[in-house]
């Protein structure tokens, strides 16, 4: 284990995963509704984390106890059974290992190659029973007779209502979502559908005529999912073909119908909203900010986006003069409206009528390929009143994190949708990170690793700026981007938010599918179109172009922490980092992203500009000195160089179910330092026995 890896001991606390108490875990281990599975999934994540930590520490018996808890909590999941088998085999309990392997196979484990090569199971490799089990793992899986999914069947849509119940809802343990299905439309559904819209606005009149002429798809099979219990509803009387999602009492009991939509996946296009927010506590936030600090949840919402789901949420208090723009990342997979309750309604109507305006064959192709909502996002952004040209579309005004309904132009939206043809549709950007500068825990940052990474999805990448350096570098690859008809793509990379003078973008290929981005540390500045709102986030928009259409944007976001005060010299070297500055420390930063620290660090350099370490001044007056690797200096040699240093630990002190503050604590691990010459100022660490 390298010395850098042991400088900081930060375990991701339970609030980072979603707190589930022991009492709740006990309840979840009993018979439960399918709608409680997302909560059980979070509880299982905590147990898996504990199991892995115990296994790494060599405490296999305790690790197996955690695996047994998982098996009791998830009796139909083969994963815990397989883990118990592995732990039993490593502990030399061959018959117990074979017993749990049989159970894992009964429940659906079907990875024979992994099983055969798994080093944990090597003690079983010569056993004839193990060989028979490997062959069983190569056979198709059939649900056991008592498996709860044997009773699942698609729901029946009646009187314009799609009812969500335990009968048509299945927990998909691989994807971590509730799969909800409904019976397919009848062959003559279009004949019996009535008008696509009965509204009298210009856009609605156009779509009604197109549908009657057979050139618009309407809303056949589309769902509307209201998640605030009719607090802010789409006016469905205008859209008689839209099917309203309703939830039965069992689902409502555990609030499956309420708030931000993360854990549900419907089998058809969905437009939805929730005019709600978390209020009245330190954890206050809009619905989108609930999933923007949690990569697993962010990826689930991305998966909804590419499965033809789109939800509208108000920003509530996350984008206003009081707190500024507190969103840590920009994303294309939901629409955020300026304002609070009810501000989502104009967007719902504009998006609904756009979904109905596509030509039938176009909409069918988009739905089949998971591109309906990326295409709707392109249309929505390209047709706003302040976007009159492609140049406007590639400019900041078209892609704010929060949208003002005054800019909506439904007529342009439906015309643009209806003008799209089967053989020429917008492409979709797909991003991945190839290279990036990494901050060092305990030196560059003191947040739990990975620290700087918020999330990676193919259409949104987000980082927190956690390095003492004045710039950080990323190389992003968009070569997986796709066009349905395989047209050659070119790419544009645009600074959409932030100071362009503090961002460098260098395309690395002729068509621009790869680019190097260098972010300089970015102070909190006014948003140009809304100077009363301050932001410390930089957004890079990435657009693919197929010769006719640009794609919906993909984003690379860099979020600097406005509650810390930095000073750099002319060479870009950090001079000081003040986490307790009386002005900066009062700036709001999401407490799930940054934890308050009560100190100031002043950095020290050699005459040659080499970082030697730093002096830490605590708010209580205490002073500590650190080596440049982040260890606490205990003593110095006659030349003033560290002779002994101590590894420190940073503990997150919770406040209820949220992070409270960060405390520094000394450990009993001491290093001594060996120097090659008098000129060597940094030395080589040696663990003290």
Secondary structure as the mmCIF struct_conf table of DSSP 4:
data_model
#
loop_
_struct_conf.conf_type_id
_struct_conf.id
_struct_conf.beg_label_comp_id
_struct_conf.beg_label_asym_id
_struct_conf.beg_label_seq_id
_struct_conf.end_label_comp_id
_struct_conf.end_label_asym_id
_struct_conf.end_label_seq_id
TURN_TY1_P TURN_TY1_P1 UNK A 3 UNK A 3
HELX_RH_3T_P HELX_RH_3T_P1 UNK A 4 UNK A 6
TURN_TY1_P TURN_TY1_P2 UNK A 7 UNK A 7
HELX_LH_PP_P HELX_LH_PP_P1 UNK A 11 UNK A 13
HELX_RH_AL_P HELX_RH_AL_P1 UNK A 14 UNK A 17
HELX_RH_AL_P HELX_RH_AL_P2 UNK A 22 UNK A 28
TURN_TY1_P TURN_TY1_P3 UNK A 29 UNK A 29
BEND BEND1 UNK A 30 UNK A 31
HELX_RH_3T_P HELX_RH_3T_P2 UNK A 34 UNK A 36
HELX_RH_AL_P HELX_RH_AL_P3 UNK A 37 UNK A 56
TURN_TY1_P TURN_TY1_P4 UNK A 57 UNK A 58
HELX_RH_AL_P HELX_RH_AL_P4 UNK A 60 UNK A 73
TURN_TY1_P TURN_TY1_P5 UNK A 75 UNK A 76
HELX_RH_AL_P HELX_RH_AL_P5 UNK A 78 UNK A 90
TURN_TY1_P TURN_TY1_P6 UNK A 91 UNK A 92
HELX_RH_AL_P HELX_RH_AL_P6 UNK A 94 UNK A 106
TURN_TY1_P TURN_TY1_P7 UNK A 107 UNK A 108
HELX_RH_AL_P HELX_RH_AL_P7 UNK A 112 UNK A 117
HELX_RH_3T_P HELX_RH_3T_P3 UNK A 119 UNK A 124
TURN_TY1_P TURN_TY1_P8 UNK A 125 UNK A 126
HELX_RH_AL_P HELX_RH_AL_P8 UNK A 128 UNK A 136
TURN_TY1_P TURN_TY1_P9 UNK A 137 UNK A 138
BEND BEND2 UNK A 139 UNK A 139
HELX_LH_PP_P HELX_LH_PP_P2 UNK A 140 UNK A 141
TURN_TY1_P TURN_TY1_P10 UNK A 145 UNK A 146
HELX_RH_3T_P HELX_RH_3T_P4 UNK A 148 UNK A 151
HELX_LH_PP_P HELX_LH_PP_P3 UNK A 154 UNK A 154
STRN STRN1 UNK A 155 UNK A 155
HELX_LH_PP_P HELX_LH_PP_P4 UNK A 156 UNK A 157
STRN STRN2 UNK A 158 UNK A 158
TURN_TY1_P TURN_TY1_P11 UNK A 159 UNK A 160
STRN STRN3 UNK A 161 UNK A 164
TURN_TY1_P TURN_TY1_P12 UNK A 166 UNK A 167
BEND BEND3 UNK A 168 UNK A 168
STRN STRN4 UNK A 169 UNK A 172
TURN_TY1_P TURN_TY1_P13 UNK A 173 UNK A 176
STRN STRN5 UNK A 177 UNK A 180
STRN STRN6 UNK A 182 UNK A 182
HELX_LH_PP_P HELX_LH_PP_P5 UNK A 183 UNK A 186
TURN_TY1_P TURN_TY1_P14 UNK A 187 UNK A 192
BEND BEND4 UNK A 196 UNK A 196
BEND BEND5 UNK A 201 UNK A 201
HELX_RH_AL_P HELX_RH_AL_P9 UNK A 202 UNK A 213
TURN_TY1_P TURN_TY1_P15 UNK A 214 UNK A 214
BEND BEND6 UNK A 216 UNK A 216
TURN_TY1_P TURN_TY1_P16 UNK A 218 UNK A 221
STRN STRN7 UNK A 223 UNK A 226
BEND BEND7 UNK A 228 UNK A 228
TURN_TY1_P TURN_TY1_P17 UNK A 229 UNK A 230
BEND BEND8 UNK A 231 UNK A 232
HELX_RH_3T_P HELX_RH_3T_P5 UNK A 236 UNK A 238
TURN_TY1_P TURN_TY1_P18 UNK A 240 UNK A 241
BEND BEND9 UNK A 242 UNK A 242
STRN STRN8 UNK A 243 UNK A 247
HELX_RH_AL_P HELX_RH_AL_P10 UNK A 249 UNK A 253
TURN_TY1_P TURN_TY1_P19 UNK A 254 UNK A 257
BEND BEND10 UNK A 258 UNK A 260
BEND BEND11 UNK A 263 UNK A 263
STRN STRN9 UNK A 264 UNK A 266
BEND BEND12 UNK A 267 UNK A 268
STRN STRN10 UNK A 270 UNK A 273
STRN STRN11 UNK A 277 UNK A 278
BEND BEND13 UNK A 280 UNK A 281
TURN_TY1_P TURN_TY1_P20 UNK A 282 UNK A 283
STRN STRN12 UNK A 285 UNK A 286
HELX_RH_AL_P HELX_RH_AL_P11 UNK A 287 UNK A 291
TURN_TY1_P TURN_TY1_P21 UNK A 292 UNK A 293
HELX_RH_AL_P HELX_RH_AL_P12 UNK A 295 UNK A 305
TURN_TY1_P TURN_TY1_P22 UNK A 306 UNK A 308
STRN STRN13 UNK A 309 UNK A 314
TURN_TY1_P TURN_TY1_P23 UNK A 316 UNK A 317
BEND BEND14 UNK A 318 UNK A 318
STRN STRN14 UNK A 319 UNK A 320
TURN_TY1_P TURN_TY1_P24 UNK A 321 UNK A 323
STRN STRN15 UNK A 324 UNK A 325
BEND BEND15 UNK A 328 UNK A 328
BEND BEND16 UNK A 332 UNK A 334
STRN STRN16 UNK A 335 UNK A 337
BEND BEND17 UNK A 338 UNK A 340
TURN_TY1_P TURN_TY1_P25 UNK A 341 UNK A 344
HELX_RH_AL_P HELX_RH_AL_P13 UNK A 345 UNK A 357
BEND BEND18 UNK A 358 UNK A 358
HELX_RH_AL_P HELX_RH_AL_P14 UNK A 360 UNK A 368
TURN_TY1_P TURN_TY1_P26 UNK A 369 UNK A 370
HELX_RH_AL_P HELX_RH_AL_P15 UNK A 372 UNK A 382
TURN_TY1_P TURN_TY1_P27 UNK A 383 UNK A 383
BEND BEND19 UNK A 384 UNK A 384
TURN_TY1_P TURN_TY1_P28 UNK A 385 UNK A 386
BEND BEND20 UNK A 389 UNK A 389
HELX_RH_AL_P HELX_RH_AL_P16 UNK A 390 UNK A 393
TURN_TY1_P TURN_TY1_P29 UNK A 394 UNK A 394
BEND BEND21 UNK A 395 UNK A 395
HELX_RH_3T_P HELX_RH_3T_P6 UNK A 396 UNK A 398
BEND BEND22 UNK A 401 UNK A 402
STRN STRN17 UNK A 403 UNK A 403
HELX_RH_3T_P HELX_RH_3T_P7 UNK A 405 UNK A 407
HELX_RH_AL_P HELX_RH_AL_P17 UNK A 410 UNK A 419
STRN STRN18 UNK A 421 UNK A 421
TURN_TY1_P TURN_TY1_P30 UNK A 422 UNK A 423
STRN STRN19 UNK A 424 UNK A 424
STRN STRN20 UNK A 428 UNK A 428
STRN STRN21 UNK A 432 UNK A 436
HELX_LH_PP_P HELX_LH_PP_P6 UNK A 439 UNK A 440
STRN STRN22 UNK A 441 UNK A 441
TURN_TY1_P TURN_TY1_P31 UNK A 442 UNK A 444
STRN STRN23 UNK A 445 UNK A 445
BEND BEND23 UNK A 447 UNK A 448
TURN_TY1_P TURN_TY1_P32 UNK A 449 UNK A 450
BEND BEND24 UNK A 452 UNK A 452
STRN STRN24 UNK A 453 UNK A 457
TURN_TY1_P TURN_TY1_P33 UNK A 458 UNK A 459
STRN STRN25 UNK A 460 UNK A 464
BEND BEND25 UNK A 468 UNK A 470
STRN STRN26 UNK A 471 UNK A 477
TURN_TY1_P TURN_TY1_P34 UNK A 479 UNK A 480
STRN STRN27 UNK A 482 UNK A 482
TURN_TY1_P TURN_TY1_P35 UNK A 484 UNK A 485
STRN STRN28 UNK A 490 UNK A 497
BEND BEND26 UNK A 498 UNK A 498
HELX_RH_3T_P HELX_RH_3T_P8 UNK A 500 UNK A 502
STRN STRN29 UNK A 503 UNK A 507
BEND BEND27 UNK A 509 UNK A 511
BEND BEND28 UNK A 513 UNK A 513
STRN STRN30 UNK A 514 UNK A 520
HELX_LH_PP_P HELX_LH_PP_P7 UNK A 521 UNK A 521
STRN STRN31 UNK A 525 UNK A 527
TURN_TY1_P TURN_TY1_P36 UNK A 528 UNK A 529
STRN STRN32 UNK A 530 UNK A 535
STRN STRN33 UNK A 537 UNK A 545
BEND BEND29 UNK A 547 UNK A 548
STRN STRN34 UNK A 550 UNK A 550
HELX_LH_PP_P HELX_LH_PP_P8 UNK A 551 UNK A 553
STRN STRN35 UNK A 554 UNK A 559
TURN_TY1_P TURN_TY1_P37 UNK A 562 UNK A 563
BEND BEND30 UNK A 564 UNK A 564
STRN STRN36 UNK A 565 UNK A 568
TURN_TY1_P TURN_TY1_P38 UNK A 570 UNK A 571
BEND BEND31 UNK A 572 UNK A 572
STRN STRN37 UNK A 574 UNK A 578
BEND BEND32 UNK A 579 UNK A 580
TURN_TY1_P TURN_TY1_P39 UNK A 582 UNK A 583
HELX_RH_3T_P HELX_RH_3T_P9 UNK A 584 UNK A 586
BEND BEND33 UNK A 587 UNK A 587
TURN_TY1_P TURN_TY1_P40 UNK A 591 UNK A 593
STRN STRN38 UNK A 599 UNK A 605
TURN_TY1_P TURN_TY1_P41 UNK A 607 UNK A 608
BEND BEND34 UNK A 609 UNK A 609
STRN STRN39 UNK A 611 UNK A 618
TURN_TY1_P TURN_TY1_P42 UNK A 619 UNK A 620
BEND BEND35 UNK A 621 UNK A 621
STRN STRN40 UNK A 623 UNK A 627
TURN_TY1_P TURN_TY1_P43 UNK A 628 UNK A 629
BEND BEND36 UNK A 630 UNK A 630
HELX_LH_PP_P HELX_LH_PP_P9 UNK A 631 UNK A 631
STRN STRN41 UNK A 632 UNK A 636
TURN_TY1_P TURN_TY1_P44 UNK A 638 UNK A 639
BEND BEND37 UNK A 640 UNK A 640
STRN STRN42 UNK A 642 UNK A 655
TURN_TY1_P TURN_TY1_P45 UNK A 656 UNK A 657
STRN STRN43 UNK A 658 UNK A 674
BEND BEND38 UNK A 676 UNK A 677
TURN_TY1_P TURN_TY1_P46 UNK A 678 UNK A 679
BEND BEND39 UNK A 681 UNK A 682
STRN STRN44 UNK A 684 UNK A 687
#
